[in-house]
Amino acid sequence: MRRSVRALVWALVLFLAPTAAFAAGDGAASGNIAIGAGIAVGLAGLGCGIGQGITAGNTTAGIARNPGAAGAMFVNFILGMVLIESIAIYGLVIAILLQGKI
């Protein structure tokens, strides 16, 4: 627990350090936009990776318990993966739009 809190604090420090560097000039807005774009892609990728891992693990466990239902589970698995991946694509689109403002 203590190690994860320390890692979170350091991550926040590293995210906010560029903002302090750009505070002196007109580049403050572009620094914040760049941080926002990085956070958008990072959180979208993190969330989608966790979601895909949970989905794949539960589908594999379900097929192992009931091999006869593998066909129905596979269709739902593919549909779930597509929907999860669309969230990552939305994060990428947001980041590209934000990078266009720099």
Secondary structure, DSSP 8 states (H G I E B T S, - for coil): -HHHHHHHHHHHHHHHHHHHHHTTSTTHHHHHHHHHHHHHHHHHHHHHHHHHHHHHHHHHHHHHH-GGGHHHHHHHHHHHHHHHHHHHHHHHHHHHHHHTT-
